[in-house]
Amino acid sequence: MLRIALLDFVQRTKINSYRRFFAATLTWDRPKILAYQNERLAGLIRHAYHNVPYYWKIMREGNISPDRVKSTSDLQMFPVLERETLRLEAANLRATNVPPSRMRSGSTSGTTGTPVIFAHDIEGYSAGLAAGDFLRGLSGWNPGRRHMRIGGDTATRGRWDRRNSKDEDFLMRQVHVSAPYPDDPEKIRILADRIAAIDPVSIEGPPSVIHALARHVQGRGLVLKGLVRVLTTGEILGAREKQDMEIALAPVADLYGCAEVFGIASRPVREDRYYVCDPHVIVETADSKIPGIKDLLVTDLDARGLPLIRYRVGDLIDDLRAPEKDARLPFTYFRRVVGRNSEIIRLPNGLSLHPIQAFGGTLFRQYPAITRHRVVWDGKSLAFIFEIAGLFPREELEQQLAEWIRPYGAAYTVEYTPKIEPSADGKHAFFEIVNRGSRR
């Protein structure tokens, strides 16, 4: 596409060629996808062995010859790359044959702990952005149609003022706006008015903000006539949030990736599965010690400057499945992003649980009067806190909770409140760990 080609020329990237390539893979059959993955993986492993000190050491100590890695199943010879390892070994994970001038640095937000510093080489950066565009395109998104991106921390907002970001916005016909706190009605109103004035075809941003926007739009009776799709990203999309957005705004797609690896998967509009961009990444799962929930591991096939092989992203999914013979797309898929593995509670009796297991995606549909909920763990007991806006059968809910918690033998309380206050960043955390006695 001409707009992306111009952007590549300005930024010296290769997004357009990768985007055309990913689009072509839609016509591939499953054996061709697997053959391509195996070829790319073999090249990545050889590169890592010869040019990345961390992986040279790992393979030497593990007696892993690069020539032994011929398919995705051979990845299991490698240890999982943890976020803490990435943080501590960042220098040794850098490829010695990729000059610093070909790298772009970044960092995670640090919302689940200490921020992680990483870097993308130009090839990997281009492929990741192209994969993201490809995954948006599964829901009908096209570059150059009016698009609004909502979000960004202070550092990100600073980058919007840079020349290359302004060039991108101009060429792609997109607008960046800062994400207001979901509980700030005045700023949500301003956001709604700006969307109405700009009249974008699509908007993209965190579910918590877009959900607040949807409730505001519905409350005002505002009609955003030009809006045809909503793309959520950066947070877990709940069933209730999705339903409200689609009633008030437009059909919703959910994009899944992370700062370290762009463009991992997406759940297109009107579908119930997250398709993995298999030509760009290899996704595996690892045992989380909780039935029905798996840790997600990702290998970036296109990153060479700082290769990420079997990287534990920190998110939990239901499971990874191969496409059926008659599937619409030839890609692996999962159905749910369940939560963060940092939310797994290790009980004093040795058992483990994840709070989302108590509710799944049915809580809000079953009890519409519950507008929010939070689970708090203080090291000894759980507190289930519900924000309610009306009457509902509390006894029925509490009986369900009792039946669910009984096999775990955990102490717990149930609390009701007219309002759950957001955390310091304005977001409503579903799960919180506190020191005993310091519960808010």
N, C-alpha and C positions, 0 to 999 in steps of 0.2 A: 504494500500500500504506500502511496506517495507520501502521505503525512509521516508515517513511521520511517520511511527512507530518508526524508529530510531531517527527522530527529536524529537518526543514526549519523548522518553527515555532521550535524552540529555537535553531537556529544561523542562522536567517534566510537559508537557502539555497533552491535550487529543484531539488534532486536528484530528487524524486518526479516532477515534470512531465517532466523530461528522460528519466527512466527509462521512463516510459510511452511517450514519443515513440519512443525507440530500439527498444522492444519492437514498436511498430506497424510499423516499417520491415522487419521480418522477412517481412511479406506483400507488400512492394513488388517490382516487377520492376526489371530493371536500368536501363531508360530513366528510370524515376521516380527511382531513386537518383542517376543522373547529373544529372538536371534539378535536383534538390535541391542537390547539391554545387555546381553552377554558380551557382545563385541565392545560396547562402550565400557563395561565394567572391567574387562580384561585390560583395556588401555589405561583406565584409571589406576588400577592396581600396579601396573608396571611403572607408571609415572610416579606414584606415591613411593614405591620402593627405591627408585633411583634418585628422587629429588626432594623427598620430605623426611627429615631426620626422625620424626616421631614414628612414622610407619616403617622406615628402614629398621629401627630398633624393634618394633613390635613383630615384624616378620622374621627378623634374625632370631629373636628370643623364642618365638613360637615355631621355628623351623618351617616357615611358610614360604615356599618358593613362589614368585609372581606367576610362573608358568602353570602352577597348580590351579589357579583361579580361572575357571573356564565358564562358569555359569553362576546365576544368582544364588543357587544353593550352597556354593562354596564360600559365600560370605560368612557362614557360621563358624569358619575357622578364626575369624577376627573377633576380638573383644568388642563389647559395646562402648561407644565413645560417649562419655558422660559430659554434661554441661560443665561440671567442675574441672574435668580434664581439659576441656577446651579453654577454660579460663586460665588454668595454670600452665598449659603447654602450648599456648597460642604461638609463641615464637618458633617452637620446634615443629608446629603443624604447617608453617609457611613453606611453600616450595622454593627451593634455592634458585631455580631456573626461571622464576617469574619476577621481573624487576618491580620494585615498589611503585614505579610510575604507572604500572598496569593494574594496580590494586586500588580498591575503594573501601575505606574503613567504615565500620558501623558498630553498633552495640545493641544488646537487648534492652528492654525497658526496665528490667530489674524488679518487676512486680512479684516475682516468685523467689526473690533472693538477690544475691549480688549480681549486678549487670555483667554480661559477658561481652568482651571486645572481640570482634572478628573482622574479616575482610573478604571482599569478593574480587576476583580477577575480572577483567572486562568481558571475557567469553562467558564465564559463569554468571556474571551480572546480567548480561544481555539475554542469556538463555532463561534465567529466572524471571525476568520481566516479561519475556515473550510467553513463557509458560503461564504466567498470571493472566495475560491478555487472552491466551488460548482458552483458559478455563472460564473467563468471563464470557467468551464467545459461545460457549456451550449453552448460554442462556440468551443468546441473541444480541449481546453487546458488540458494538463495532466502534473502533477508534474514529474520532472525528465527529461523532454525534454528541450533542451537549451533555456533559457529564460533570457531576459535582462530587468531590471527595471531601468527606467530613472527618476531621480527626487530626491527630498529631500532638506529640508532646512539645515542650519548648524547643528542643534541639531540632525536631522535624520542622516546626513552623519557621525556624530560622533559615532552613534550607530552601523553603518556598520562595524566599526573596532573592535567591541566587540567580544568576543569569541563565544557567542551564535549566533550572526549574521553570522560570518564566517562559523560556523558549518552548519547553515541553507543553506547558499549559496553553500557549498560543497555538502551537501546531495541532495539538490534540483536541482543541476546543473544550478544555476542562477548567474547572474552577476549584481551588482549594479553600476550604473554610475551616476555622478552628472548631473543635468539638466542644460545645458547652456542657456543663454538668447536667446530667439527666434531671436533677431536682431543682434546676434553675428555670422557673417558668418564663421569666422575662427573656432570657437568652434563647430559650426554645421558641418563643414567639418570634423573636428577631430572625432566627434561622428559618422558620416556616415562611415568613414574609420574603426573605431573600430567595428561597427556593421558588416561591410563586412568581417573583419578579424575573428570575433567570430562566425559569421554565425548562429545566433539564429533562432529557430523555431518561436518564438514570442517575441515581445517587448511590454513594458507597460510603460506609462508615460502620462504627461499632453498634451492635444490636441495642445496647442500653440507650444510646442517644436516639437512634432511629425509632425505637419503640416509644420513647417519650415524645418524639415528634409526631408519631402516628396518633397517639392519644390526644395530643394538642390539636392536630388537624381535624380529628373526628369531633372533638368538643366544640370547635369553632364552626364546624360545618364547611370547612375550607376544601375546595376541590382543586387538586393539582392535575390539570387536564393533560399536560404533556408528558407526565411521568409514566413510563411503561414498565420499569423494573427497578428493584431495590437489590443492592449487593451488600451483604453484611460481611464483616471481617474483623479480626482482632480479638473477638470474645466468643464464647460459646452461645449459639443461638438456641433459645428455648422455644418449645412448642407454642406456648401462650404468646410470646413476643412475635413469632412468625405469623400467627393467626391474626393478631391485631394489626400488624403492618399490612398484611394483604387485604384486610377489610378497608383500611383507611387510605392506603397509599397505592401499592401495586404488587404484582407477584414478586416473591423473594427468592434470591439465590444466595447461597452461603459459600464464601471463599475460604479455603484453608491453606495456610502456609505459616511461616515464621520469619523473623528477621534474618536468621542464619540461612534459610533455604526458602527462596521465593517459589510460589506456584506449585504446591504439592498436590492439592485436590480441590474439587468444588462439587457442591450439590446444586445442580441446575434448577431453575424454576420448574415447579410442578413435578419434581422427582423426589424419590426417597432414598437416594444413594449418593455418596460422595465418590466421584470418579477420580482415580489417581492419574496424574499425568505420567504414565509409565515411560514414555520416551525421554523424560527429563529426570526422573527419580526412581529408585527402587525402595518400596515401602515394605517393611517386615513388622512383625509383632513379637513382643516378648511377654513372658508370664508376669502378671502383676500380683499374683498370689490371691486374686479375687476372682471368683467364677464369673464368666461373662464379660470381663473387662480385660483388655490387653494394653500394654505399653506400645507406643508407636515408635519405630526406628526408621530412619530415612538415610539413604545414600544418594548424594547429589552426583549424578553422572556427568555433569557439565562443569563442575568446579575443579579448577586445577591449582589456583594460587594458594588456597587453604582447603584441601580436600576434607570432606566430612563423610566418613564411612561408618555406617551403622550408628548414626548419631541418635541418641535418645532425646527426642524433642521436649518431652515433659508432659505430653498429652496422652490421654487414654481414649481408646476407641472400643467399639463392641467386638469387631473381628475383621479380618481381611479376607475377601472372597475373590475367587477367579471369575471372570465373566462367563456367563452361560453361552452356549452355542448360538442362540438367537438373540443375544444381548444387543442393545442399540449401539454400544461402544465396546471396542476390544480391550478395555482397560480393567484392572482390578478395582475393587470398590469396598467401602465400608458404609454402614448405615448411620452411625452416630458418633459424634465426638462427645465422649462422656464427661470429661473433666480433666483436671491436672493430677498427675501422680503425686504431687505435693499435698493433695487433699486426702490421700489414703490415710486412714487412722489406724495406728497400730495399738491395739488394746492391751492393757496390762496382762490379760490372760493369754496373750500370744496370738489371738485372732486379729484379722484385718478386715476393715470395711471401708466403703466409700459412701458418703452421704447420699449421692445421687441414686444409689440403689433403693433407698427408701421411697423414692417418688417416681423415678423414671420420667417419662414425659407426660404422665396422665394427671398429675396433681391439680393443675390449674383447670383442666377440662372437667375434672370431677367436682371441684369445689371452686366455682367462679368467684366466690366472695374472698378467696385468698388472693391478694394482689402481689405479694412478695413473700419469700421465706428465706431463712438463714439457719445454718447449722453451726453451732459454736462448740469447740472441743477445748477443755481446759486441762487435759491430761488425765482426768479421772472420770468425767461424766460428759454427756452430750446435752445440749440444749437445742430443742427445735423451736424456733421463733417464727411466728406467722403474723404477717401484716394483713389485717382483715378489713373489709369494707362492707359489712352487712352480716346477717345471720346465716349460719350453715350448721350442719350436724357435727358438732365438735366431738361427740362421743364416738361417732362412726370413724372419724379421722384418728382419734387416739387409740381406738381398738386396732386399726390397721398398723399404726406405729408400734404398738405393743407386740403384735404378732411378728412384725418384721425384726424387731430388736431382740426378741426372746432367744433365738439361737446363739446370739453373740454374748449374752450375759452382761451387757453394758448398762450402767446407770444412766438415766436420762430424765429430763424435765421437758414439759411443753408449755410454751408461753405465747400469749396473744397480745398484739399491740396495734393501735391504729396507724402507726408509722414506724418503719425500720429506717433508721438514719443511715445515710451513706458514709463510706469511709472518707479519709482525708482527701482522696483524689476525686471525690464526687461520684464514685461508682458504688454499686450495691454488690458487695461480695457475697456469693452464695455460701461460702464456707470461711470460717475464721478460727484461728487458734489463738487463745488468750492465756495469760497467766491466771491461775486460779484466784478468783476474787476480783479480777479486773474487768469483768464482762460489762460491755456497754449496754 
